[in-house]
């Protein structure tokens, strides 16, 4: 059963250009965490890629985080 434990409650998928110029995706991320905490009385883990370095294994990290998430929010 432990193999099915998720690390993230929510994975936010978005294009970095969508977060400019007003950083609305960042604001959505923060608001979503707060709302989930209010509704569940526990800390909710929301993951998104704020800005990965090009040198990082981008596809591998995204797949890893997505596979450990309960919910996907696609923007």
RAZI-V775261 format. One record per helix or strand of 2 or more residues. SS is the DSSP state (alpha for helix, beta for strand). FROM is the first residue (numbers start at 1). LEN is the number of residues. If there is no record, write none. Layout:
# RAZI-V775261
ss:from:len
SS:FROM:LEN
SS:FROM:LEN
This chain:
# RAZI-V775261
ss:from:len
alpha:2:3
beta:8:6
alpha:16:4
alpha:24:17
beta:46:2
alpha:58:10
beta:69:6
